[in-house]
Amino acid sequence: MEFDGKYVLISGASRGIGKATAMTFAEKGAQVGINFRSNREKAEKTLSELPGKGHQLFQNDISQESETKKLIDAFVSHYGRLDILVNNAGISIFHEIDKVDFDHWTHAWQSTFQINLFAVANLCYWASKAMMKTGGGRIVNVSSRGAFRGEPTKPAYGASKAALNAMSQSLAKKLAPHNIYIGVVAPGFTETEMAAETLTPTERESLLRESPFQRMAQPKEVAHAILFLASEGAEYTSGTIIDVNGASYLRS
Ligand SMILES: NC(=O)c1ccc[n+]([C@@H]2O[C@H](COP(=O)([O-])OP(=O)(O)OC[C@H]3O[C@@H](n4cnc5c(N)ncnc54)[C@H](OP(=O)(O)O)[C@@H]3O)[C@@H](O)[C@H]2O)c1
């Protein structure tokens, strides 16, 4: 898979899966726009680590509607076109129905959907307008295994990712005639820096047992699936959801 001459925008690319995706696209010749919300130091570090030239930071809080248009406008004004958008940024908040008060409950639902679904819908809106002007493009949305198997401690997270899958499939149908192809990647637990820092040894052990591989996904493995969906020749996969969960949850 080569991406020479391609301009790629990745939301939430300063760390975790987004960073690994940015590194992999850059290794394959793409010029990458790294969107982040607040942690400039981390974003600058990621930018400095990317191989190749012409990469750029874009600081926009995509939970704000107006920022989604600003982000796409800034990217297109910088590079002249947008070939590939990866909607990676997402959040998850614990809100167990039998433990939290109502304010916590409503806050969790609103803020989770604002980023995991509405921000993605808004970025798809502005990105598809830009892509139509240049003859097409590709969008890859990062979902989760939680969309399929249930998330008892974070129900808004599971619901937002299930809605993201449905939205992606609707848009795949609508945008194919415009040469815009949509793919979805649904990772299981992935060993990001945050996972390494926040998991207790017991939690880690139990997560490892979920997969017959006896390990979590590496961010690079998720990036590999994202690049496949965005690659030349993968057009007819539009509407597909690729699981990257180490056979921990198999759906029919
Ligand atoms: N890690 C897993 O185990 C796992 C499993 C399944 C699915 N996923 C999905 O994979 C995606 C990436 O997860 P991750 O664990 O790699 O993420 P992460 O390490 O928590 O990184 C989140 C990134 O998103 C950015 N971000 C958060 N809110 C934003 C906003 N409002 N506007 C712009 N950027 C924002 C952060 O920027 P700042 O640092 O500046 O805030 C950061 O770059 C998410 O959609 C997640 O749901 C992850």
The ligand as an ORCA input file, in Angstrom:
! r2SCAN-3c Opt
* xyz 0 1
  N      -7.660      2.287     22.945
  C      -8.567      1.298     22.863
  O      -8.491      0.284     23.566
  C      -9.705      1.411     21.860
  C     -10.512      0.290     21.626
  C     -11.551      0.388     20.700
  C     -11.774      1.574     20.038
  N     -10.993      2.654     20.295
  C     -11.281      3.898     19.577
  O     -10.101      4.342     18.920
  C     -10.071      5.760     18.861
  C      -8.754      6.259     19.429
  O      -8.630      5.785     20.750
  P      -7.264      5.960     21.592
  O      -7.399      5.089     22.797
  O      -6.115      5.796     20.688
  O      -7.404      7.508     22.015
  P      -6.543      8.371     23.056
  O      -5.207      7.740     23.290
  O      -7.423      8.658     24.217
  O      -6.312      9.710     22.203
  C      -7.387     10.530     21.937
  C      -6.994     11.540     20.881
  O      -8.188     12.238     20.522
  C      -7.987     13.636     20.728
  N      -9.265     14.210     21.109
  C     -10.081     13.871     22.133
  N     -11.159     14.685     22.154
  C     -11.015     15.542     21.102
  C     -11.756     16.631     20.609
  N     -12.899     17.027     21.198
  N     -11.284     17.301     19.530
  C     -10.124     16.938     18.922
  N      -9.361     15.906     19.350
  C      -9.811     15.232     20.431
  C      -6.891     13.751     21.785
  O      -6.258     15.037     21.717
  P      -5.698     15.749     23.096
  O      -4.643     14.819     23.636
  O      -5.149     17.054     22.651
  O      -6.877     15.833     24.023
  C      -5.999     12.577     21.354
  O      -5.198     12.973     20.260
  C     -11.303      6.238     19.625
  O     -12.343      6.520     18.713
  C     -11.668      5.046     20.488
  O     -13.042      5.012     20.809
  C      -9.953      2.608     21.200
*
